[in-house]
Amino acid sequence: MKTRTLATLLPLLAFGHASWAQVGTVEAWGSGNYGQTSVPANLTGVVQVAGGSWHSLAVKSDGSVVAWGYNIYGQSNVPIGLSGVSSATAGMYHSVVLRSNGTVTAWGAGTTNTGSWPNYGQSMVPTNLSGVSQVNTTGLHTLALKSDGSVVAWGRNAEGQVTVPIGLSGCTGVAGGGYHSAALRSNGTVATWGLATDGQTTVPIGLSGVVQVSAGSYHTVALRGDGTVAAWGANNYGQRTVPTGLSNVMQISCGTHHSVALRRDGSVQAWGFGDLGQTTTPNGLPTVGQVAAGGFHTLARIGFLTSPCPADLDDSGVVDAGDIGVLLLRFGQSGSGDLDGDGAVTAGDIGILLLAFGVCP
């Protein structure tokens, strides 16, 4: 049997149209009036992107953050020494990151609360906030989901968007819209609060099986576990008119007036306000692993960092050596799964696959 080394596996395991040189890079399109679509040269190793109204953020695999675009309030000035970041989110004029220790850091507008535009305390992280598992913002307020399923919110509250409903618990996700908020419960239902003028907080009756929720300025979008999408709220630009037949979606993201969906095959579909090019997916876009809708632009992190596919390839009911063999066969190779050539199928072979996919734990 011919042993498959990391060097020979890399070209075999590249996903779709994304070469391994492209995995972890960023593509951007739409409005670039403040440089928000001008991705910094040589930016690589990106694991997540986030789009604010007119600025962009990228979290790198080393826990650092890169920002570009509009900076009038310092929202693109990453704090010196910031490290250990696991995810980021961007609002209208501020930036927020979650660190691997469960704490939150924010900068830009709202480091004070003047009660007037645009400083509503949205960057004033509550004292002693810890145990956070997700942060999200789109506008002038910030939401944090704690590991115990509770939600904490701060910033502008003129429309009630930071007044978390009494008794809300068991949450697994949060989404901060322009002037409203949404939370995903562990039972697959959605709770909303805040501005309701366009129906953005009126959850469709019977909506269930939701696995992700995202919020735009005046609309809300939900992804079901079956890969279908539901939307409600403002529709003046078609932002809640989900394209007919849209399926196999693995992630969603809302911009100011547009919506973006990432399919399981790494392709992207967008709808809503697109006059600035934010809903026009570039021709030849490589396989995408994550999308982020900014205010009037769209960002894509290229390549899957983990496989979105089931690992039990031989339908045996367990993930074992047989699945490695099936994977090799699917790439036109043969073998029992002994990738490291030690004469046995062991954890070392799984390690080689993990390295090849760039997800060595």
N, C-alpha and C positions, 0 to 999 in steps of 0.2 A: 504493500500500500504506500502511496506517495503521501508523505507528511505535509500537512497544510500549515505553513508558518504564518505569522502575522503579516509579513510582507506580501505573501501571495493571497491572503484572504482579503486585504483591504480593497483591491479593485473588484473582487467578486461580490462584496457585500455592500457596495455603495448603493444607496436608495435612489431609484428612479433616475431623474436627470441631474441629481446633485452629486458632483464628484467629491471625493474626500477632501480636496483642497477647498471646496466651497462650504462644507459642513461647518456651522458655527459662524458664518458670515451673515451680513444683513443686506436686504434689499428694501428700498423705500420708493413710494410713488405718491403723486397727488401734489397738493400745495407745498411749495418750497420757499415761500416768500421770506421766511426768517431762517432759512437754512435747515429746516427740520427734516428734509429729505436728502440732505447732503451728508451721507454716511461718512464718518472719518476714514481716511485712507488707512489701509492695512488693519482694519478692525477685524479681529478673528477671535475664536474661542468664546463666542457669545452663546449663552444658554437661555436667555430670555430678553425680549424687547418690550418696551412700553411706550405708548404715544400720548403726549399731552395735547393741549389745544394747538400749540405752535412749537413744541419742543419734543425731543425724543430721548429715550434712555435705553441703555444696553447693560445687562449684567453678564459679566464674564465668568468663566469656569473657575478662576482664581478668587472669586468673591469681590472683585472690584467692579466699579460702575463707570461707564462712559456716557456723557451727555452732550447734546448739541441742539442748536436751534435758538429760539427766542430766549433772551436772558435778561430782560429789563428788570425782573425782580430777583435775579440770582438763581432761577430755577434750574439753570444748566451749570451752575458752579458746584460741582461735587465736593463735599467737605473733604478737606485734606486729612488723610489717614483713614478714611472710611474703608472698612474691610469686612470680610465675613458676611457679605450680602448674599441672600438666597433668592430674592425676587424684588421687583420694583414696580411702581405704578406712578402715573403722572397725571396731574390735574390741569386746571386751566393755567395757573401760574405757579404751581409748586410741584415738588417731587417728594416721593415717599419710598423708603426701602424697608424691607424686612430682613433682619440679620439672622444668622443661623442659630443664635442663642435665644430667639424668640422676642427680641426687642425691636423697636422701630425708631428710625431716624428720618427726619423730614427737613426740607429747606426750600427757600423761595419765598413767595408771598405768604403772609399769614403767620410769621414768626411772632407777631403781636396781634391783638384783637382790638382794632379800633372801631369795629362795628360798621365800617364803611368800606367800599370797594377799594382794593381787592383783599384787604386784610381782615379776615374773620377768624383768625386763630387756627386755620387749617393745617399749619405746620407746627402747632404747639402740641406735641405729643403728651398725652396725660401722664402725670408723674407716676412713676412705679409701674407703668404698663409693661407687662411681661406675659410670657406664655402665648404669644401671638402666632398664629399659623398662616394668616393671609392678611394682606392690606389691599385696599382698592380705593381709587378716586378717579373722577372725571372732571369735576367742577371745582367748587370752592369749599368742599368738606371732605373728610377722610373717614373711612371705615376700617375697623380692625376686627378680625375674627379670632377669638381665643380658642385654645385647644380644648376648653371645656364646652365649646359650642355656643358660648355667649358672644354678643356683639357690642363693641364700643365705638362711639362716633364722636367727632368733634369738628368744629369749623362753623361755617354759615348755617344758621338755623331759622332764617326768616320764613321758610316754607315747611319747617318741621322735619327736615331731612336728617337731623342728628338726634331727634327724639326717638330713640329705639323703643318699639312697642313693649309695654310691660308684659312680662312673662315669655318673651321670645327666647327660645332655647333650642338646643339640638340642631344648631346650624352647622353647615359644612362649607358654605361659601357666601361671599358678600359682593355687592356691586354698587358703587357710588355713581349716580347719574349726575346730570347737570344740577338739578334741584330736587332730586328724589333719591331714595335708597331701596335696595332689594337684598333679600337674604334667602339662601337656599337651605331648606331644612333637610335633615337626614332621611325623612320619609319621601323625599322627592317633590315636595310642594314648595311654593314660593311665597314669601311675605314681602310686602312693599309698604313704604310710607313716604311722606313728603308731598311735594307739589303734585296735584292730580288734574290739572287743567286740561290735559290732552289725553287723559285715560292711561297715563304711564304707570299708575299704581293700581289699575283695575286688572287684576290677574284673571285671565280667561277661566270661566267656570269649568271645573273638572280637570284642569291642567295637573298632570302628575308625571312621575317617572323622570323628573328633571335632574340633570347631573351638573349643569353649569348655568349661571345667569350672568348677563352683562347689561349695562345701562348706558344709554346715550343721553343727550341733553333733555329730550322729551319723549323717549321711547325706551322700551325694555325688550330684551330678547332672551329666550330660554332654549337650551339644548337638552333634548330628551336622550335617555339612554339608548334608544333605538336608532339614534343618528339623525332624527328629524328635528326641525326647528319651529318654535312658536314665537310670535312677536305681538306686541300691543303698544298703544300710545300714539303719539303723533305720526302722521303719514303724509305730511305735506310734500315730502320729497320721495315718497315710496319706501321709506326706511323700515317700515314694518310689513311691507308686502314681500313675504318670503318667496323666492323664485319657485315656480311650479316644478315639482320633481326633485327638489333639493333633498339629498339623502346622504347617508354614510358620513355625516359630519362628526368631527372629533373635537372641535373647538370653535367658539364664537367670540366676537369682539365688536363693541359698538363705538362709533365715533360720534361727533356732534349730531350729524344728520345722516349717517350712513352705517351700514352693518356689514360685517365680514364673517365668512365661514371658511373653516379649513376642513377639507375632506380627509378621510383616512388614507387616500392615495397620495396625499401631499399637495393636492391642487387647491386653488383658492377661488372663491366666488364672492362677489360683493354687490351690494345694491343700495339704493337710496340716492342722496345727493352726490353727484359725480362730476359736476361742472369743472372741478379743479383736477380731475383725473384720479381721485382717490378710490373710485370703484372700477377703474380700468386696470386689470391685472396685466403686467408687462408680458409681452410675447417672449417665450423662451424662459420664463421664470423657472428656476430649478425647483426640485422637490422641497416643499416648505414643511417645517416642523412646528412652527408657532406663528400666529399672527397677532397684531395689535393695531387697532384702529385709533389713530390720533384724531384731533379735532377735524382737520380737513386733509389728512394724509393717512397712509397705511404703511405699516412696517411688517416685514417678514423675516423670521430667523430661518436660515436655510438648513435643511437636513434634519432628519430625526435623530435625537440623541439617545432615545430608547426605542425599541420596536413597538409599534402600535398593534402588532398582530399577535394572535394566540400562539403560545410557545409549544403546545402539544400538537406537533405537526403530524404525528402518526395516529392520532386519535386513540391512544392507549389508555388515556385517563390520567397519565402522569407525564411529567417532563423528565426525560432520561436520554440515554445514549442514542436511542432510536431516532429521536428528534434531530439530533446533530447529523446523523446519517441522511435523513430526509432533506435537511437543509443543504448539505453538500450536493445531493442528487439534483436539487432544484437549480443549482448553479452549474450543472453539467459535470460535476465531479463524482467520484466514488470513494467509498471508505466507510468505516464503522463508526467514525466520530473520534478516532484517536488523533486529534489534531497536533498534539505535541510529540507524538512518536515514541511515547514511553512504554508502548505495548499494552496499555489499558485505557479505558475510558474513565477518566477521573475528573475531579474538580479543576484540574489544570486545563482541561480542554474547554470547559465553560469559561475559564479565565481568558483564554485566547479569543473566544468569541466576544466577550465583554470588551476586551481591548480593541478589537476590530470595530466594534460599534461605538467606541469612545465613551463607554460608561463604566469604566473600572471603578468599583466602589471603594 
